[in-house]
Amino acid sequence: MTRFYLHQQIANGIIEDPDGTEAVDLKAVRHEAILAARQLLANAILAGVAPLGTAFRITDEAGHVLITVPFADALPPHFIDT
């Protein structure tokens, strides 16, 4: 297992993930990021506010950005196209 960090990209910076999460590979951690983004978006919708973040920057333990997962990737395609 590898430790990855899901730093939340917001309008004026980054909210760092201090603990990280362990996953088998980048595909698995991307899936975790999608699930986390869905939860954040759902909470924002229920509260009637705009979501705080726009994406997760997934880094390795050395801090290198491996991928960026936009929150829009967490939405079903028909939500985006309409």
N, C-alpha and C positions, 0 to 999 in steps of 0.2 A: 504494500500500500504506500502511496505517495501522499504527502501533505500539500494541499493547494489552499490558496487564500482567495476568497470572493470579496474583493473590495468593491463597494458600491459607489458608482460614479453619480455625482449629483451636479447641479447647475454650477456651483462655485467651488468644486473640489472633489475630494474622495473621502468616503467614510471607510477607514481601514478595518479589515477583519483581523482582529488580534489573535484569534485561536486557530483559524483555518479548519479544514475538513480533510479527512483521509478518503481517498478514492483509488480505485484500481488504475484508472487512466484518465486522460483528458475527456474522452467521450462521457465517462461516468460523472465527472465533476461538472461538465456542461449540463448534463441532465439535472443535477442538483441545483445548478444556477437557474435553470428554467423553472423548476418547482418553487424555488425561493422567490423568484420574480413574480410568479403567479400569486403567491401568498401576499407579497407586498402590494401588488396591484389590487387584489381583492380587498385587502384591508383599507386601502385608500378609497376605493369605490364605496365600500360600506360606510366609511366616515364622511363621504361627500367632499373629499379633498383631492387635490392632484397628488400623484405619487411623488415622493421625495427624490427618488433616483431615476436614472434613465438606462443604466446598464451595469453589469458586473464586469470588472476587470479581473480575470483569473490569473494569478501569479503562482510561481513556484516558491520554494522556501528562500531562494536567493533574491526574490523580488522582481524577477523577470516576468513581464507580461506575456502570457502564453496565448490567450484569446480574450476577446471582448464579446460578451453576450448581451446584446440590447434587450431591454425589457419587451420590446415589440416582438421578439422571437418567441415569447411565452404565450402570445395570443394566437387563437385559431386563425388561419389565413382569411376566412371570410370576415373577421372583425376588422382587418386592416384594409381589405379591398373595397369596403362599402363606405 
